[in-house]
Amino acid sequence: MNSDNLKRIAVAAAALAFGGGAAMLPGSPAWTAERPLESAFGASPAGPAPQKQKKGTQPAGVFVEEHGTFQVQVDGQAAGTEEFDIRPDAGAWTARGNAEVPGENGTTSKVTGKLELTPDGAPLKYEWTATSPRKASATIVFEGTAAKMELRLEGAQPYTQEFNFATPPVIILDNNMYHHYAVLARIYDWDHKEPKTYAVLIPQDLTPGTITVEYAGGQVVDGQKAEVLRVKSADLEIELYCDPSDHRLLRLEVPAAKAVVTRQASKK
């Protein structure tokens, strides 16, 4: 079996692992493996290993510790939830997500993601798992301008793939991990508010691409003020509504798909 055939099998395996049970958000960059984001791109060097941080302090950088829950709706119907947590970890930052997505025949798929980042937002390591319809997991390790992924699918041999990048930064935007857009909102340069093109990797599609993020001004949504970022690829447009005071992600919309992801109010 040649390498091209093996890669096609791996892509199909990843799609099977998520397509049958973990319904991706229609219109999202990772909606289907047959519609990857276009264009080759360069990725971020991981940089030197972060120094161990003293307990109780936060490393300097673009992130702020936060946690919350996103509620997903498609055409007004519930389509899943995600609990997430972003916090400092030994001089770096860790962003975790746990999503529950309605599947076929009343089943629910559980998807998890753990993204380790430098304080300025460069990815160091990413791990994801899914439970339905078949157990699957993968690990991607970034080193310099390269990344190596190992995909593991229940009942199949592990598959590895390497990605080589040229231009930082790289943004991870994975299926059902909406907090990755919260990470993107933190990385964006709000001081200058200029359009910015980012390299993007969708691990479950095994495909790199690019997105452009541009500032779209202020709006009021559901009585709440927000600053809007418009995320564009070759065939998609996503709007991120962020808190003007600290740029927390409050809401995500994919207008063409009638999809809305909203941050739930914190429990007292």
C-alpha positions in Angstrom: 0.0 0.0 0.0 1.5 3.3 -1.0 1.6 6.4 1.2 -1.2 8.2 -0.6 -3.6 5.3 -0.1 -2.5 5.1 3.6 -3.2 8.8 4.1 -6.6 8.5 2.5 -7.5 5.7 4.8 -6.3 7.8 7.8 -8.4 10.7 6.7 -11.4 8.4 6.3 -10.8 6.9 9.7 -10.7 10.3 11.4 -13.9 11.3 9.5 -15.5 8.0 10.6 -14.5 8.5 14.2 -16.2 11.9 14.3 -18.7 12.0 11.4 -20.9 9.2 12.6 -21.3 10.3 16.2 -19.7 13.7 16.9 -21.6 15.9 14.5 -19.3 18.8 13.7 -20.7 22.3 13.6 -21.9 22.9 10.1 -20.0 25.7 8.5 -17.0 25.4 10.8 -13.5 25.1 9.3 -13.4 21.5 10.3 -17.0 20.6 9.3 -15.9 17.8 6.9 -12.7 16.2 5.8 -13.8 16.7 2.2 -13.7 20.5 2.6 -10.4 21.3 4.2 -9.3 24.9 4.4 -7.3 25.8 1.3 -3.7 27.0 0.8 -0.5 25.7 2.2 0.9 27.6 5.1 3.7 27.9 7.5 3.6 27.1 11.2 4.9 28.4 14.4 8.2 27.2 15.9 7.5 25.9 19.4 10.4 27.9 20.8 12.4 27.0 23.9 10.9 25.0 26.6 8.9 27.2 29.0 10.5 27.8 32.4 8.8 26.4 35.5 6.6 29.1 37.0 6.3 29.7 40.7 3.0 28.5 42.2 0.3 31.1 42.3 1.7 33.3 39.5 0.8 33.6 35.8 3.4 33.7 33.0 3.4 36.9 31.0 1.7 36.7 27.6 -1.6 37.0 25.8 -3.7 34.7 27.9 -5.9 35.2 31.0 -7.1 32.4 33.2 -10.7 31.5 32.4 -13.3 28.7 32.3 -16.8 28.4 31.1 -19.4 26.5 29.1 -20.5 27.0 25.4 -24.0 26.0 24.2 -24.3 25.1 20.6 -27.4 25.6 18.5 -28.0 24.9 14.8 -31.1 26.4 13.2 -32.5 27.0 16.7 -32.0 23.4 17.9 -29.6 22.2 20.6 -26.5 20.7 19.0 -24.1 20.1 21.9 -22.2 21.7 24.8 -18.6 22.2 25.6 -17.0 22.9 29.0 -13.5 24.5 28.8 -10.7 25.7 31.0 -7.7 27.9 30.1 -5.0 28.2 32.8 -1.3 28.6 33.4 0.7 25.4 33.8 4.4 25.3 34.7 5.3 28.4 32.8 3.1 27.6 29.7 -0.7 27.6 29.3 -3.1 24.7 28.9 -6.5 24.9 27.2 -8.8 22.0 27.8 -12.2 21.3 26.4 -14.8 18.6 27.0 -17.7 18.5 24.5 -20.8 16.4 24.4 -22.3 16.1 20.9 -25.6 14.5 20.0 -25.1 11.5 17.7 -27.2 9.0 15.8 -30.0 7.1 17.3 -30.0 9.2 20.5 -26.4 8.6 21.3 -24.0 11.2 22.6 -20.4 11.4 21.7 -17.8 12.8 24.1 -14.8 14.7 22.6 -11.9 16.0 24.6 -9.0 18.3 23.6 -5.9 19.4 25.5 -3.8 22.2 23.9 -0.5 23.3 25.5 0.7 26.7 24.4 3.6 29.1 25.0 2.5 32.4 26.8 2.4 34.1 23.4 0.2 31.5 21.8 2.5 29.1 19.9 1.3 25.5 20.2 3.5 23.0 21.9 1.4 19.9 22.0 -2.2 18.9 21.2 -4.1 15.8 22.2 -7.7 14.9 21.3 -10.0 11.9 22.0 -13.4 10.8 20.9 -15.7 8.0 21.9 -18.2 7.4 19.1 -18.8 5.7 16.8 -15.3 4.3 17.4 -12.7 5.2 19.9 -10.1 7.5 18.4 -7.3 9.7 19.7 -4.3 11.6 18.4 -1.3 13.5 19.7 0.5 16.3 17.9 3.9 17.5 19.1 5.4 20.7 17.8 9.1 21.1 17.7 10.7 24.0 15.9 9.0 24.5 12.5 7.7 20.9 12.4 4.9 19.0 14.0 4.5 15.2 14.2 1.1 13.6 14.7 0.1 10.1 15.7 -3.5 9.0 15.0 -4.9 6.0 16.9 -8.2 4.4 15.9 -9.7 1.5 17.6 -9.0 -1.7 15.7 -6.4 -0.2 13.4 -2.7 0.4 13.4 -1.5 3.9 14.5 -0.9 6.3 11.7 1.7 9.1 11.8 2.0 12.2 9.7 4.5 15.1 9.8 3.7 18.7 9.1 6.4 21.3 8.2 5.6 25.0 8.5 7.4 28.1 7.5 5.7 31.1 9.0 4.4 31.5 12.5 2.0 31.6 14.2 -0.1 28.4 13.9 -3.7 28.3 15.2 -5.3 25.0 16.2 -9.0 24.9 15.4 -10.4 21.5 16.0 -13.8 19.9 15.6 -16.2 20.7 18.5 -13.5 22.6 20.4 -15.0 26.0 20.3 -12.7 27.3 23.0 -10.0 27.2 20.3 -11.7 30.4 19.0 -11.3 31.9 22.4 -7.6 31.2 22.1 -7.6 32.8 18.7 -9.3 35.9 20.1 -6.6 36.2 22.7 -3.8 35.9 20.1 -5.3 38.6 17.8 -3.6 42.0 18.0 -6.4 44.2 19.4 -4.1 47.2 19.8 -3.7 47.6 16.0 -6.9 45.9 14.8 -5.4 45.1 11.4 -6.3 42.1 9.2 -4.1 39.2 10.0 -3.6 35.9 8.2 -2.8 32.9 10.3 -1.7 29.4 9.5 -4.3 26.9 10.8 -4.2 23.2 11.5 -7.4 21.1 11.8 -6.0 17.9 13.4 -9.1 15.8 12.7 -8.9 16.6 9.0 -5.1 16.1 8.9 -5.0 19.2 6.8 -3.3 22.6 7.1 -4.7 25.8 5.7 -5.0 29.5 6.3 -7.6 31.9 7.8 -7.8 35.7 7.8 -9.0 37.5 10.9 -10.2 41.1 10.7 -11.8 43.6 13.1 -15.4 44.2 12.3 -16.3 46.9 14.9 -18.6 47.0 17.8 -22.1 45.6 18.1 -24.8 45.0 20.7 -26.0 41.4 20.8 -28.8 40.4 23.2 -28.3 43.7 25.0 -24.6 43.1 25.6 -21.8 45.2 24.0 -19.3 43.2 22.0 -16.3 43.7 19.7 -16.5 41.5 16.6 -13.7 39.6 14.8 -14.6 38.2 11.4 -12.8 34.9 10.5 -12.6 34.0 6.9 -11.3 31.1 4.8 -11.7 30.4 1.1 -15.3 29.4 1.6 -16.3 30.2 5.2 -17.1 33.2 7.4 -17.3 33.0 11.2 -18.0 35.9 13.5 -16.5 36.0 17.0 -18.2 38.4 19.6 -15.8 39.3 22.3 -16.1 41.2 25.6 -14.8 44.8 25.0 -13.1 44.9 28.4 -11.0 41.7 28.3 -11.7 40.1 24.9 -13.3 37.0 26.3 -15.2 35.1 23.6 -18.9 35.5 24.3 -20.5 34.2 21.1 -19.6 32.6 17.8 -21.8 32.6 14.7 -21.7 30.9 11.4 -24.5 32.9 9.5 -24.5 30.7 6.4 -25.2 27.6 8.6 -27.6 29.3 11.1 -25.2 28.1 13.8 -24.7 29.9 17.1 -22.4 29.1 20.0 -23.0 31.1 23.1 -21.1 31.3 26.4 -23.3 30.5 29.3 -23.5 32.7 32.4 -21.3 31.6 35.2 -23.0 29.8 38.1 -23.0 31.8 41.3 
